[in-house]
C-alpha cells in the first residue's frame, strides 16, 4: 500500500514537467513540422498541404547553400580552436602554476556573459575601418608596427565568417579548459610516473598516454560546441548584423519568417536545424548510455 502511494506521489510530482515538455517541446516540434509542409505565406495561416516542397526548394536555394558553407567553416574553426586553446590552457594550469585559482577564473569569465555582449565588444575590436577611423585590434597592430596583421576582419570576402569564430573561441575556450582540467586531474599520478619510468618524454607522455585517456572529454566537448555552432545567431548579428556573406541557417530562418512572412520556409529551416543537432546529440547519448551500462 505504501509502495503504491509513494509511486503515485512520484508520478504526481513529475507529471507537470512531463506535460510541459510534451506540450512546449514535442508539441511545438510537431506543429513546426506541419507548418513546414504547408503553404503558409503571410500573416494569415494557410495549412494547405505542400508536402516536401519547401525542403526541396531549400536544397536548390543559393542562399541556403551559402548558409551551409558558412556553418561548416564556422563549426570547424570554432570547435578546433576551442579544443586546442582549452587543452593548452588546461595543461598549463595542471603544472601547479602559482595563482591557479585566479587564472582559472579569468579563463572562465567570458563564459559568464552572453554572445550578444561578446559580439558588441568584438565588433569594436574587429572594426574593419582603416585610415583616420582605424580602431580596435587594427589600431593596436598599427601602433606596434605590425601593419601586415591589419585586415578587414569579418568583411573579408568568402572567409569573413571565419573571423566571427574568434570571439566565439574566446568565450567558450574557458569552458573547454575546465573540462580538460577536470580530466587531467582525474588521471592518477601513478600512470604518469609509470610512463616516465619506461622512458617516455613529456611529449610522448601527453601524445600516447594522456590524450587517449582524455578522448571521452574531447568527444563531449565536440558535441557541446558543435551544437552551439549549428545554432549560432546572436553573435553574428551583434558583430556584423544580418549580412548575406555571413548568413547562417538561424539568421535565414529569422529573416524569411519574420521579415519576409514565409512561415513555411522558416519552419522548414528550423526542422533542418533540429535534425542537424540530433545527428550530433543522439549518437552521443547512445554512446554514453552504452558506456554506462558496460560499467
Rosetta blueprint (number, residue, H / E / L):
1 X L
2 X H
3 X H
4 X H
5 X H
6 X H
7 X H
8 X H
9 X H
10 X H
11 X H
12 X H
13 X H
14 X H
15 X H
16 X H
17 X H
18 X H
19 X H
20 X H
21 X H
22 X H
23 X H
24 X H
25 X H
26 X H
27 X H
28 X H
29 X H
30 X H
31 X H
32 X H
33 X H
34 X H
35 X H
36 X H
37 X L
38 X E
39 X L
40 X L
41 X L
42 X L
43 X L
44 X L
45 X L
46 X L
47 X L
48 X L
49 X E
50 X L
51 X L
52 X L
53 X H
54 X H
55 X H
56 X H
57 X H
58 X H
59 X H
60 X L
61 X L
62 X H
63 X H
64 X H
65 X H
66 X H
67 X H
68 X H
69 X H
70 X H
71 X H
72 X H
73 X H
74 X H
75 X H
76 X H
77 X H
78 X H
79 X H
80 X H
81 X H
82 X H
83 X H
84 X H
85 X H
86 X H
87 X H
88 X H
89 X H
90 X H
91 X H
92 X H
93 X H
94 X L
95 X L
96 X L
97 X L
98 X L
99 X L
100 X H
101 X H
102 X H
103 X H
104 X H
105 X H
106 X H
107 X H
108 X H
109 X H
110 X H
111 X H
112 X H
113 X L
114 X L
115 X H
116 X H
117 X H
118 X H
119 X H
120 X H
121 X H
122 X H
123 X H
124 X H
125 X H
126 X L
127 X L
128 X L
129 X L
130 X L
131 X H
132 X H
133 X H
134 X L
135 X L
136 X H
137 X H
138 X H
139 X H
140 X H
141 X H
142 X H
143 X H
144 X L
145 X L
146 X L
147 X H
148 X H
149 X H
150 X L
151 X L
152 X L
153 X H
154 X H
155 X H
156 X L
157 X L
158 X L
159 X L
160 X H
161 X H
162 X H
163 X H
164 X H
165 X H
166 X H
167 X H
168 X H
169 X H
170 X H
171 X H
172 X H
173 X H
174 X H
175 X H
176 X H
177 X H
178 X H
179 X H
180 X H
181 X H
182 X H
183 X H
184 X H
185 X H
186 X H
187 X L
188 X L
189 X H
190 X H
191 X H
192 X H
193 X H
194 X H
195 X H
196 X H
197 X H
198 X L
199 X L
200 X L
201 X L
202 X H
203 X H
204 X H
205 X H
206 X H
207 X H
208 X H
209 X H
210 X H
211 X H
212 X H
213 X H
214 X L
215 X H
216 X H
217 X H
218 X H
219 X H
220 X H
221 X H
222 X H
223 X H
224 X H
225 X H
226 X H
227 X H
228 X H
229 X H
230 X H
231 X L
232 X L
233 X L
234 X H
235 X H
236 X H
237 X H
238 X H
239 X H
240 X H
241 X L
242 X L
243 X L
244 X H
245 X H
246 X H
247 X L
248 X L
249 X H
250 X H
251 X H
252 X H
253 X H
254 X H
255 X H
256 X H
257 X H
258 X H
259 X H
260 X L
261 X L
262 X L
263 X H
264 X H
265 X H
266 X H
267 X H
268 X H
269 X H
270 X H
271 X H
272 X H
273 X H
274 X H
275 X H
276 X H
277 X H
278 X H
279 X H
280 X H
281 X H
282 X H
283 X H
284 X H
285 X H
286 X H
287 X H
288 X H
289 X H
290 X H
291 X H
292 X H
293 X H
294 X H
295 X L
